[in-house]
Amino acid sequence: METILTEINLPPSAKSILNVLMEQKILRFDEIMSLTGLSKRSLLYAIKVLREKGLVEVEVCMSDTRRRFYCLKSSKTWKTK
């Protein structure tokens, strides 16, 4: 997986989120913020970049649709360019 990540041009904030998600598998927004130390604005931008690259997917909590969970997509679906 590390070789795939080096082929993808990502900002440092996005790489930080990927590292956390590789360890934890699935997290809420506030959990990612506390684990990475990123500001809300940086986190929103990095998640946008990761979603556009097809690296992260967002799941909606069915019991509270305001809550979102973030997790890595399968490496087979990642866009390397």
C-alpha positions in Angstrom: 0.0 0.0 0.0 2.9 2.4 0.7 4.0 2.2 -2.9 0.6 3.1 -4.1 0.6 6.1 -1.8 3.9 7.4 -3.1 2.5 7.4 -6.7 -0.5 9.6 -5.7 0.2 13.3 -5.3 -1.5 14.2 -2.0 -1.1 17.2 0.4 0.4 16.4 3.8 -3.0 16.7 5.5 -4.5 14.0 3.3 -1.5 11.7 3.9 -2.0 12.2 7.7 -5.7 11.2 7.4 -4.8 8.1 5.3 -2.3 7.0 8.0 -4.8 7.3 10.7 -7.5 5.5 8.7 -5.0 2.7 7.9 -4.6 2.1 11.6 -8.2 2.7 12.9 -10.2 1.5 9.8 -13.3 3.6 10.4 -13.6 7.0 12.2 -16.0 9.9 12.7 -14.9 13.4 11.7 -14.2 14.5 15.2 -12.1 11.4 15.9 -10.0 12.1 12.8 -9.6 15.7 13.9 -8.4 14.8 17.4 -6.0 12.0 16.1 -4.4 14.2 13.4 -4.5 17.5 15.1 -5.7 19.2 11.9 -8.0 22.1 11.9 -11.6 21.7 10.7 -10.9 23.6 7.4 -7.8 21.5 6.7 -9.7 18.3 7.4 -12.6 19.2 5.2 -10.2 20.0 2.3 -8.1 16.8 2.8 -11.3 14.6 2.9 -12.5 16.3 -0.3 -9.2 15.5 -2.0 -9.2 11.9 -0.8 -12.8 11.4 -2.0 -12.0 12.8 -5.4 -9.0 10.4 -5.7 -11.3 7.5 -4.7 -9.3 6.7 -1.6 -11.9 7.4 1.1 -15.6 6.7 1.3 -18.2 8.2 3.5 -20.8 6.2 5.3 -23.9 7.7 6.8 -25.0 6.6 10.3 -28.5 5.2 9.9 -29.6 6.1 13.4 -28.4 9.7 13.1 -28.1 10.9 9.5 -26.1 14.0 10.6 -23.2 11.7 11.5 -20.7 10.5 9.0 -18.1 7.7 9.2 -15.0 7.8 7.0 -13.1 4.7 5.9 -10.6 3.6 3.3 -11.8 2.3 0.0 -10.4 -0.9 -1.3 -7.0 -0.3 -2.9 -8.3 -1.9 -6.1 -10.5 1.1 -6.7 -7.9 3.8 -6.1 -7.1 6.3 -8.9 -3.3 6.6 -9.2 -3.3 9.7 -11.5 
